[in-house]
Amino acid sequence: MSRLLDRIEVITLFVDDIDEAKAFYQKVFAPESVYEDAVSSVLKFSGTMVNLLKVTEAPQLVEPSTVAAPRSGARILLTNKVDAVCAELRRLGVTLLNGPIDRPWGRRTAAFADPSGHVWEVAQELD
């Protein structure tokens, strides 16, 4: 397998409101802002960047596929760590969708969503 495909440089999330999405991500994750214009805000999370892109700009990137409608169900699941993170999320006023739950596949998980409905999962291996 090509070493060119073994890492992700940028994850693009299609969002309804750039300002609301950026405020959410800055509050929850405190990433570095790398780039911003009227339809995009690129945030750096350690070695990966997240591009918050206004959903109206998405069709040209995914054609001939279509962009899922907002709140039509989960459109992505992204994973991070659990218990202390859940306490911090609650402190920040973020509502958990579920969890923390011990899963039968040996992970403890919880989930929350950003303002555009992108679901994040926090997870860790069970001891």
HELIX and SHEET records of a PDB file:
HELIX    1   1 ARG A    3  LEU A    5  5                                   3    
HELIX    2   2 ILE A   18  PHE A   29  1                                  12    
HELIX    3   3 VAL A   55  GLU A   57  5                                   3    
HELIX    4   4 PRO A   59  VAL A   62  1                                   4    
HELIX    5   5 ASP A   83  ARG A   91  1                                   9    
SHEET    1   A 4 VAL A  10  VAL A  15  0                                        
SHEET    2   A 4 THR A  48  LYS A  54  1                                        
SHEET    3   A 4 SER A  40  PHE A  45 -1                                        
SHEET    4   A 4 GLU A  32  GLU A  36 -1                                        
SHEET    1   B 4 LEU A  77  ASN A  80  0                                        
SHEET    2   B 4 VAL A 119  GLU A 125  1                                        
SHEET    3   B 4 ARG A 107  ALA A 113 -1                                        
SHEET    4   B 4 LEU A  96  ASP A 102 -1                                        
END                                                                             
